[in-house]
Amino acid sequence: MWKWIVLLVFLSLGIGWLDAQPEPKRSGLARHEQPMTLENILDARDMENKSEEQILAEVKARDCTIPNEEAAIKAALQELYKANFSRKFRDALAAFLRNRTTVWEALPEEMKKAAELEKAANPPAYASKIWGLILGVSDYEDTAIPDLMFAQKDARVFCQYLLSLGVPEQQLYYLTETRATLSNIKKSLEEIQKKTSKDGIIVVFFSGHGGADAQGDLYFLMQNTDTNKFAETAYPMADFRKMLQGMPTEKVIAFLDACHSGRAAKAFQVKDVQMGALSREHHEKIAMLARRDSSASSDSYGLAENPNQQIAIFSSSQEDQTSQEDTEGKQGLFTYYLLEGLKQGKADGNRDGIVTLEEGFLYTQKQLVERTRGEQIPKKYLLPKRWDEQFKIPALQRRETSQPPIAPTIDSTPPVNPTPARLIKYTLQTAQMQDEAKRQKTEFVLGEPMYAKITWLTQKIASGSKDEISVRGSGIKGFSKVISKSKVGSWGYPACIELLEPIAGDYEIEIELKVGGMSQKRKLSFTVIEPSIQAQDIQISITGKASVQEKETATYEIVVVNANPRAEDEFRIEIRLSNLEYQGIVNRTWPSQATLKPRTQWKAAYNITASSPGNAQLTVDVSFAIGESILKSATKEIQITAKPAPTQPEAPAYRGFTYLRTQTYTCGGVTNTVKEYRHDQTGLEFVLIPGGTFMMGSPTSETARDSDEVQHQVTLSPYLICKTEVTQAVWERVMGSNPSNFKGPNLPVECVNWDDCMAFCQKTGLSLPTEAQWEFACRAGTQTPFNVGSNITTDIVNYDGNYPYAGASKGQDRQTTVAVGSLPNANAYGLYDMHGNLWEWCSDWYGDYQTSQTVDPKGVAAGSYRVCRGGSWYYGAQSCRSAYRYYDSPSYRNQYLGFRPLSLPLFR
């Protein structure tokens, strides 16, 4: 019985991941989030113009953060429905979210056929115990990361090699390109962990780019790694080591064909034997190679958390070396020579038909050193010092035993310099400072990204020559990078400049470009200044009633925002009144002092009393505390109406209505007295809305507001609106049928589309309210998110209590409508269920508010969808807000759609 893990990690990571590019490879923004969020899905269509088919394919490739829970799936589908995603897409996404179980996919047929032709004559007994994770990435989204040529091919041929050894297909996880993601790697390892046993064997192969962070820790670059968020989007070797702790198996072998792969052992807390410290003379480092290799084994202790695990790490290069690809063999060099030694038996030094790990490493090492003239020197770590020497790999093609053994020695003869300077000709053309938008500038605000951009023209090159950039200077972090192999043509590279300390001042840097070792230098000067706040950084909002009565006191909230991301300052905020009084003092101006930090706000609320009928103003001025000039100012116009006479006039008579009563209602801190009527034909009770001026929409400070809720002033004429949603009993009397899903005479009629509601209105002489009429009636003089105040509960409103508003506690989810007027939620006009129960159709087409139509607006002239207002039992509390705008096709019916009719008063 095997007691080991065998973990073969081959990272064929080609050239370094910061190679210079003459032009961007692809346009568009790189995706940062992994896996996809619901916001990513929405942005993919609206901002990246992707089709629903492309988005669905990307979700399946990258996975999705939406939990596999029915409530979460339901909420996501609601958002996609509002965003007008097709039913086909929503159904397909829901099926994927509910059924996703495994990352495993069947291997390509051509790979299985090729493996069958190479199949080992005597497969090793342990082949059936191997579980493989094979990854390869050649194409990268981030334009700063150059594509590799053969990384995906390396993954394919290695997976094919495991198949030829007799590893079952069902035990191989083959992930390339967009499937090679952080999420899929973690899920694959989790699945393998559940399926393998103590005597199992795990094989992992990764072919792609590698890089190191500022601490020198090794990372593997995924297909969607973002160089601006390197540590968050690349896969750290440290995470890979942590994964091993949870594995039941004990033996680990890692083959790393990666740029900087000599850093890998650091993740295993291995004692560094400084294999990268080579002498200057090339022949000395070749001669020392075998000696240092043997010493690495004895010194490489530093146990992982599982003391029973034995770990062998074989790296393709030293800590600061890059790994290379072979354009002739069309593979990564390390993977090519490794598989050549294993499959063809060329590493079988003693001709016994099997290859030990030591033989395989020495063969690959010798070939690479000779091929690259010492520019790529493999390295190994063994933990503990005597690794299992009985683990042997059968050669697929046995060597003739009559041939003499191959001695694992390395030629110490120094090679000829492959890049003589006389063959190189290039010109450093320009060097300039740039900002993040690639604009040339020499003055930067503290904290602003800065780049030193150089361009050069290469006319002649020599084999093996490289482009290198170094930036040095007092007060900045030194920068040094091998950009790429030299090529003839025009090139450019922006080097990011970072300050050692965030200090404003003048700086001078020196940029050095080396092509094949030949150096040219330029000096640049730039200035860093302290950030300052400009007028455009200050935002002022004044929230409160636009119309008040004489001597009435109303509350106004003032918010001053510093939108600058870096600067802060102390401000003088003054409030000025005209025809208004504050704390009993008429026409008073009073100041406040506040220090606004970056992206913070100052907020205060004031009770202000109207003085006399007419037009009034509430003005907020903002200036720096040390200056007198006004930086930003905002004014709110307030109409003061005359206080009504104490005697109540006789109720007017309206055609088709019978006067019932005069009633006073209080809700949300507002009190109104209204007249109520009965509609003679239907028996429905209506309330006379007096009309007036109000602020339609929501303030920018309102939690969870949508961008289509732009606040603007609207004036309305009086109108009559139904106290409740139309009941099923009334609908049956008028229309002769009942389309509702939830049956009950006092329940609101639902499953009616806009056309159905208009047919009802035509038969009864009524109409649907405009969007402005609906919101004015709903608010009843309030300016809070809901007409009852700043929040709601399911005790008074029928909505899905699993989705409360603004951090409130969850409530019940009735999953049905309730009888009209049965919940205690009458607003200050006496209207019931303006929040929740059913969405209510309005007469308007959906579109942007026409802010120029300020008197009795009717919305846009045409469109594809009709507006619905008020929220419903099926949706969360956020959509019940007074300003929330929903819309749907006029022909659409659903069990959460109903209506509330309106009539313009016609005197008898």
N, C-alpha and C positions, 0 to 999 in steps of 0.2 A: 504494500500500500504506500502510495506517495504521501509525504508529509509536507510537501512544499508548495509555495507559489512559484511559478516561473513567470516572471513579468518581463517581456521583451518590449522595451519602449524605444522604437527607432524614430528619431525626429530628424527627417531629412529636411533641413530648414534653409537650404539654398544659400543665397547671399544675404547680407545684412538688410534689415527692414527699413533703413532710412536712405536707400539709394536715391540719388538725384534724378529728377525727371524733367525732360525739356518742356513737356506740356502735361496738364492733368490727364489721367487715363480715362476718367469718366466724369460726367457732370452729375450734379445732385448732391444732396447731403448724405453723409454716412449715418446709418442708424446706430443709436447709442444703447437703447434699451434691449435687454435680452433676458427672457423672451419678450414677445410683443405684448404691449398693454392695449387696453381698449382705445386709449388716445392715439397710439401708433396706428391702429386700424383706421380710425377716422382721418388722421393726417395723410395716410397712404393714398386715400382717394382724393381728398380735398386739396392737399398741398403738393403731392407727388404725381397726381393724375394717373394713378394705377387703376386697372380694371378690377372688378370684383373677383374674377378668376385669378389674377395675379396676387391679390391680397390673400385669398384663401390658400393658395399654394405657399405663400410666405409664412402664413400662420402655421401650416402643417410642418414647414421646414424648421421654423424657429421656436415653435410651441407658443403658448399664450399664458399670461398671468391670471386670466380669469379662472377662479377655482372651479373644480369639478363638483359643484354643489348647485342644486336646482335653483335656490334663491338668487345666487350670484349670476347664474346663466340667464335667469329671467330678467334681472335688472339690466344686464348687458344688452339683451335683445331689445328691451324697451328703448335704450339709447340709440341703437342702430336703426330701429324703426323710425324714431324721430328724425334721424339723420338721412332718412329716405333710402336706406339700403334695401335691395329687393328681398322679397320673401324667399326666393331660391337661395340667396346668400345666407340669410339668417337661419334657414333650416339646415343648410350644409354646415355652418359654423356650430350650431347647436349639436348636431350629430357628432362632429369632431370632438367637441368639449365633453360630451357625455360618454363617448366610446373610447377615448384615447387610453391605451393601456401599456403599450410597449414601444420602444424606439427601434427594435429590430425590424429589418426588412430583408427580403430574399436577395441573394447575391445575383449579379448579372449572369445571364446564361453563358456569354462568351468566356467569362472568367472560369466558370465551373467546367466548361469543355476543355479549356487550356490546362487547368489543373489536373484533369483526368489523364491527359497525355503525359504529364510529368510525374504522375503518382509514384510514390516510393515503393520499391519492390518489397521491402520489409518495413512497414510503418512502425514507428516506436510505440511501445505499449501505452505510453502516457498521452498519445495524441487524442484519445477520446476524453481526456480529462482537461484539455485546454479550452479556456474561454477567452476569446480574442476581442479587443477593441481596436479597430484600425481606422485612422483618421488621416485625411489629406486635404490641404488647402493650397490652391495655386492662385486663385483670383481673389483680391481683397477689395472691399468697398472703399476704404479710406484711400484717397488719392495720394497721401503721403507715404503709403506702403507700396513698394513696387511688386507687381505680380511675379510669381515664380513660374518657371517653364515646366518643371517635371514633378512637382510635389504630389499631384494627384496620381500620376503614373507610379511613383514610388509606393503609394498606399495600395494601388491595385496589384502590383507585382508581389508585394509582401503578403497581401491577403491570399493571392493565388498560391504562394509558397506554403502557407499554412494549410490550405486545402490539400495540396499535393502530399503533405505529411500525414494526412488522414484525419485532420480536425473536422468534426461534423459542421455542416453549414449552419445549423441552428444555433451554434455556439460562437458565431462570428458576427460582431457588430461592425458594419462597414459604413463609415460616415465620411463623406467628402463634400467639399464646397459649402453650400448653404446649410447642409445637414450637420456640418462639423461646428457645432455651437456649444457654448458653455452649458446650456440647459441639457442638451442631448448627451454631452459627456457625463455630466453628473447622473442623469437618469440611467444611462447605460451601465455605469459602474454600480449604481444602486441595484439594478436588476441582476447584474453578475454576482454581486455580493449575496443576494438572496438565493441564487441557484447553485453556486459553487460550494465545495465542501473543503475539509481540512486537507485532503489529498489532491485537491484540484490545482490546476495550473492556469494562470492568467497571463495573457500576452497582449500588450498594448503597443500600438504603432502610431506615431504621429509624424506627418510630413508637412512642413509649413515653415513659417518664419519664427525666429526666437529673438528675444531681447532681454535686457536687464534694466531694472529700475535704479534709482539713485543709491540704494543700499547694496546694489550688486546682486540682487536676487533674480533668478531666472524666471522668465514668463514665456508662455507659448501663445502666439498670436492667432486668434480665431478669424474667421472670414469677415466678421463685422467688428473687429477690434478698432477702437478709435484712439489715435495717437494723442489726442488732447485729454483723454481719460484712460490712459494706458493701464494703470493699476486696477481700474474697475472693470475693464472690458477684455483684458488679456487673462489667460489662465495661468496662475502661479504654480511653479513646481512645489511650493510649500503646501498648496491645497491637495496636490496629487499625493504628496507624502502623507497628509492627514487621512486621505481616503484609505490608504493601505492599513492604517491602524484598525479599521473596522473589518478587514478581511479575515476570514478564518484560516487562510493558508499562510505559509511561513517563508517561502522562498521568493525572492524578488530579483529579476535581472532586468537592467535598463540599458538599452542601446540608444544613445542620443546622437543623431546626426544633425547638429544644430549650431547655428551661430552662437557663440559664447556658451556652448553647452558644457564647458568645463566647470561652470558655476553650479551645475545641477546638484552635486553632492552636498552643497551648502544647506539645501532644504532638509537633508537627512541628518543634520548636525554632525557632519563628518569632519574630522581633523584635516585641515587643508595641508597638503604636502608641497604646495607651491610649485606645481609642475609647469607653471607658466614662466618661471624665472629661468630663462635660458641665456647662455652667453651670447656675445655679439657675433662671434664667428659661426658661420653656418655649419661648418663641419663639426664643431664641438657639440652643437645641440643635436645633430644627428647621432653622433657617437654616444652622447649621454642618454639617449632616449631609452634604450633597453634597460640601462641601470636604474634610471628614475622610475621606469615602469614597474620593475620588480620591487623597488622600495615602496611604491605606493601601496602595495598590498599589505605590507607589514605595519605601516603607520596609519592605516585608514580605519581606526576605531571611532566610534561615536554612535552608539546604538540608537535605533529608532525606538519608539515607545513599546513595541512588541519585542521583548528580549529574545524570543525564539526565531525571529525573522533573520534570514541571511540575505544580504543585499549586495548585488554586483552592479555597478554603474559603469558603462562604457560610453565615453563621450567622444564625438568626432573631432573636437577641437579644444584648444586651451580657452581660458576664461575670456580673453580679448581677441580671439580669432574668429573669422567668419568661415562658414562651411560653403563649399562650392558645388555647382552643378556641372555636369558633363554634356556639352551640346552635341557631341558625337554619339555618346552612348544614350543620350536623352534620359538621364537619371541623375539623382544626387550621387556624388562620388562615393560617399561612405556607404550608402545603401547598395550601390552597384558592386563595390568590391566585397562587401559583407556577403551578399547573396551569391556572388561568384565563388567565394570561398566555401560557402555552405552547400549550395546546390551542385556545383561541379566538382566538389571535393578538393579544390586547389588549396584549401587551408589545412588539408589532412597531411600534416608534416611527416608523420611516421607511417603513412600508407596503411593504416589498419581499418580503413573504410568508415571511420566515424570521426567527427570533428569535435574537439573539446572547445569550451568557451575561450580558453587561453590560446589555442591554435587559431581560432577564428579572429580573435582580436589582433594577434601578432601579424597575421597575413594582411588584414585590412590596414593595420598601421603601416606596415612596410610599403604597401602599394600607394597609400595616400602621401606618405612623406616623399617618395620618389616622384609621384605625379605632380605634386604641388611645390616641389623644391623646398619643403619645410614650412610653407606658409599655412598648412593645416596639419596639425599634429594631434592625433587622438590621445585620449587620456582615460585612465580607469581608476575606480575605487572598489575595494573589496571589503565587505563587512560581514563577519570577522575576517581575519587575515587568511584563514584557510577555508576557502569556499568549497562547496561540494564538487569534487573533481570527478565524481562518478556520473554526473549528469552529462550525457553526450548526445550529439545530434547526428543522425545518420546522413551521409552524403547521398544525394539523389543519383549522382553519377560517380561511381567508385573509380579511383585512380588505379593504374596498374601497380601491383605490389612489387614488381621487379624494378621499378624506378627507385633511385636512392631517395632517402628522406630529405625534406626541405628544412634546412637550418633556419630557425627564426631569428636571423641577425639582420642588422641594418648597416648599409654602406655608409662609412664615415667620410667619404670623399666629398668635399664641398662642391656644390653645383655652380655652374657659371651664372653670373648675374643675369636674370632673364629680361631686365628692362634697362638696357644702356641708355643714358640720357641723350645721346646724340640722335636717337630715333624719335624723340618726343619734341613736339612743337605745339605750343598753345599760348593764348593771350587772355589774361584777366581783364575783361572789358570794363565792367562797371561794378561799383560797390556803393550802396546807399542804404540809409535807414528807412524802414517802412512801418506802417501800422497794420492792424489786423485786416483792414480792407485793401491792403497792398498799395496804399497811397504813400508817396515819398514825403517824409517830414523829418525834422530834426528836433522838434519839441514835443515831449510826451507828458501826459498827466500821470502822476504817481499811481501805479497799479494798472496802467494801460499796457496791453501786450505790445512788445517791440521786436522787430526783426531786422537783422542785417542781411540784405539781399545782395548776392553777387552773381554776375553772369560771366561766362567765359566761353571762348571759342577754341576747340581742340582741332588741330589740323593734321597732326601725326601722332601715332601712339605706338607703343611697343607691347609685345605679348606679356600679359600678366600685370600691366601697370594699373594703378588705382587712383581715383580722385579722393583727396582728403581735404577737409576744411577744419581750421582751428581759429578760435576767437579768444583773445586775451585782453585784459585791461583791468585797471584798478577799480575796485568797487563792484565788479560783475563776476558772476560765476563762469569759470572757464568752460569752453565748449570745444570738443574735439570729436570728429566723426569721420570714419571712412564712408564716403558717400556711395561709390559704385566702382565697378571696373571701368577703366577709361574707354571712351568711345569717341570717334570723330563726329563733330557736330557742335551746335550751339546749346549751352546748358545754363541752368540757373538753379539757385538753391537759397531759401530763406532760413537763416539760422536764428533761432529764438534767443533773445538777449534777456537774461534775468539778473536783477540786482542782488548783491549779497545781503544788503539791508535796505528797507524801504525808506531811502533818504533822497530828498530832492537835491539837485545840483547839476553841475556840468560833468560830462563823462567823455573819455576818449578810449577807443578800442582799436586793436590791430587785428585785421583779418588776414590769415595766411591760407593760400590755396596751393596744394601740392598735386601735381599730375605726374605720376611715375617717379616721385621723389623730387622733382624739380619744383622749386618754391617761388611764388610771387606774393607780395604783400601790399595791403592798402590800409590806411588809417581813416577812421571816421569819428566825428564828434557829434554829440547830441546832448540835449538838456532835458532834465526831468523836473517838472514843476508840481507844486502842491495842487490837488484838485480843488475846484471852486464851483459853487452853485450858480447856475444861470436861471434866468426867468422861466425858461421852458422846463426846468426841473421842478418848479413849484406848481402844485395842483390844488385848487380850492373848490370845495363843494359846500353848498348851503342847502340843507334839506328841511322842509317844513311846508305849511299850507300856503298856497298862492292866493287864497282869498279868505279873509276873516271879517267878522262883524265888528262894528264900533264897540270899543271897550272890551272886546274879547281878548283873552290871553292864549297864545299858542306857543308851542315849543319848537325851537329851531336848532338844528344840529349843524355845527360848523366843523369841517375837517380840512386841515392843511397838510399836504403830503410833500415830502422831499423825495422825489423819484430818482435823484442822482445815486448811482450805485457805489460811489466812493467818498464823496465829499460830505462834510457836516458843517453846520454853523449855527450861531444864535440869532433868532429872529424876533422882531417886534411885530406882534399881530394886533391890529386895531379894528374894532367893530364900531361902525357909524350907523346911526338911525335917522330916518326922515319920516315924520308923522307916526313914529312908533316910540314907545317908552320901555325902558328896562329898569326894573326894581324901583318903579315910581318916578324916575327922572326922565323928563321929556327931552328928545333930540340930543341924547348924550353920546359922546364918543369915549370908549374906554379901551385900554391896551392890555395885552398879555405878553409875557416873555417866554420863549420856548427854545430849547436847543434840539434841532432836528438832526438825527443821525442818518446815515445813508439808508434809503428806502424805509423810512419810518414816518409816522404821522402824529399830528397834534389834533385832539378832538375835544370839543366842549359843547354843551347844550345850554340854551338860555330861554327863559320864559319871557316873552315880549308881548306887550299889550298894544292893541290898535288905539290910536288917539281919536281921530275923527274921520268921517267918510272921505274917500278920495284915493289917490295913488300914494303908496309908501315904498320905501326902499330900505333894504338891509345890506350894507356894504362891508366887505372884509378887505382890509389892506395889509399886505405883508411886505416888510422891509428888513434889511439887515439891522441888527441891534445897534451897530456903530454908525449907521448912516440914516439920513432922513428921507431920501428919495424912495418912492414906492417901487418895489420889485415886481409885485403881482397884485392884481385887484380883481374882485368878483362882486357882483351885485345881484340880489334877488328882488324882483319886482313883486310887490304884494298889494292886492286890491282890498281896500277897506270899504265894506258895504254898511249902509245905515242900519242901525238896530231896528228891527221891525216893531211896529206899534204894538202895544200890549193887547189891544183888542184884536181878536181873530176874525178875519172876514168869513163870510158865508162860503161854504164849499161850492165850487163851480160844478155845473152839471155837464157831463161829457156824453156824446152820442155813443150808444151801445153799452154804457156803464151805469151802474147804480151806486150812489154814494153810500158807504157803510159807516165810517167812523173817522175821527181824528185821533191819532195815537202818538205817544212819545216813546222813543227807544234810546237806550244808552249802550254803547259797546266800544271797546278800544279807546276809552277816554273821550269819546265824542257823543253828544246828545243831539238828536234831531226830532222834530215834530212833523209828522207827515199825515196826509189824507189817504184813506184806503177805499177802494172801489171793488165791486163785483162785476165781472164780465157777463153780460146778460146771456149770451149764447152758450158759453162753456161752463159758467159757474165758477171759474177761476178767480181768485182774489188778486188784485193789482194794487201797487203803491204808486202814488204820484211823486215822481222824482222832480224836485224843483228846478233842476238845472243849475248852472254856475260854471265857475272856472276852477280847474284843478291841474296838478302836475301828473300827466300820464306817463307810465313807465316806472323804472326803478332807479334810484341813485347809484352811482358807481360803488358806493361803500356797502351796498346790500349783499349779504352772503349768498353765493351761488347764483347771482344774476347772470343772465345770458346777454350776449352782445346786441340782440335785436330788441332790447328793452330800453332804448334810448329815451331819456326823460325829456319831456317837452310839455308846454302849456297848451291846454285845450279848453274851449268854452262850449257848453252845450245848452240847448233849449230844453224846456220841461218835457217829460214823457212819462208814460205809464208802463211799468214792468211787472211781470207776474211775481208774486211773493215766493213761489216754489217752482220747481221743475214740473212739467206737465205729467200728470199721473196716467197710469194705464187705463183707469176707468174713464177719464175724459177722452183719451185717444180713441178708445173703442166706440164711445158715443158719436164722435165726429167722423172717424175713418172706417168704422165697421170691422176692424181686425185688431190683433195685438201681436206685434212681432217680437216682443220682449223675451229674453232668455230667463230672467228671474220673474216669475209670475206673482201678481198681487195687485188688487185694485188701487191701493194707496202707494204702491211702489212707483218710482218714475219710469216712464216708458223709455226703453233703450233699443239698441239694434236698429236705430233709425238714421238714415243718412241725411245729408243737407237737403236733397231734393224732396225727401219725405216730409221734412219739417216745413219746407216752403209750401207744399201741397196743403198741409194742415192750416197754415196761416192764411192761404187764399180762401179756404172754406169758412174761416172764422173772422175774416177781416182784420187779422193781426199781422205781425211781421217779426222777423228776427232782429235782435238789437245789433247796432254797430259795435265794433270792438271798443270804441271810446265810451259808448253808452253803458256797455257791460261793466267796464272797469270803474267808471264813475259810481255806478250803482253798488258795485262790490265794495269799494273803499268807504263809501258813506262818510267822507270827510277825513279818513285816516290816511297817513303816509307811511305806516309801518308795513313790513312784508305781508302781514295778514290783517284783515279788518278787526280782529280781536286783539292784536298786539304784535309782539316780535316773534311769536311762535304759536304752534297749535298742538293739540294732543288728540288721540283717537277717542277720548271721552266726548268731544264736541264735534269732531270732523271725521267723516268716513273716508280714510285713505289706508294704504298699506303701511301699517305701523312698523314693519321691519326696516323702513327707510325714513327715519325721522329727519328733522331739519336742524342744521346748525348745532350738532352735538347733543340734541335732546335725547331723552330716554326712548327706547323702543316701546311701541304699543301693540294693540291687537290688529290682526289682519282678518277682517270680516269675510273677505272674498265674495261679497255680494253687495247689492244695493240695500239701502234702508228706506223706510217709508218717508215721504217728503215731510219736512218740518218736525220729524220725531227727535232730532238731536237739538240740544240747546245752543244753537249757533246763529240766532237772528242777529243781523248787524244793526248799525245805528239807523238804518232805514226800515227795519223789520223784515228784511229779506232772508230766507233760509237757504242753507246748503250752497251759498256762493263759493265756498271752498269744499271740494271733495264730492263724493257720491257719484256724479257723472260729469264728464266733459260736456259743455254746453255750446252748441253751434252758434256762431255769429254770422252776420250777413256779409262781412268783408272778405275779399280775397287776401291771402297772406302775402306780405311784402314789407319792405322797409317803411317805417313811419314817414308819412308825408308831413314834415314839421311845418310846412308853409300853410297847410290846411288846419287852421286853429279853431274854426267855428264849425261845429257839427260835422267833423270829418267822417268820410265814408271809406277810407283806405284807398289802396291802389285800384286802378281802373280794370285790371284784368290779371289773371294768374292761373295757376294749376291747382291750388289748394285753398280751402276755406278755413278760416280761423276757428278754433275751439278754445274755450276758457274755463278755468276753475278747478282743474284736476279731477281725479276720480278715485273710486275704491281700488282700482287696479294699480295705481301709480303711487309713488312716495310723496312725502310732505312738500318737498322742494317745488314740485309742479303745481301745488295748490296756491302758491303765492299770488297776490292780487295782480302783479305785473306779468306773470308767466304767460307766454304765448305758445300755444300748441296749434297744429294744423293737420289737415288730412284731405284726401280726395273727396269731392262732393258726393261721389257715388259709394263711399266706403261705409259699411255698417259694422258695428261691434257692440258688445255688451257693456262697454263703458262710455257710449256716446248717447246723449239726450239733448234736451233744449228747454229754454225758458222764453216765452213769447213777449212781445212788446207792442205798444200802441202809442201813436202820437195823439195827444188829446185834441178832439174835435168838439167844439161847443155845440150844444143842442140848438 
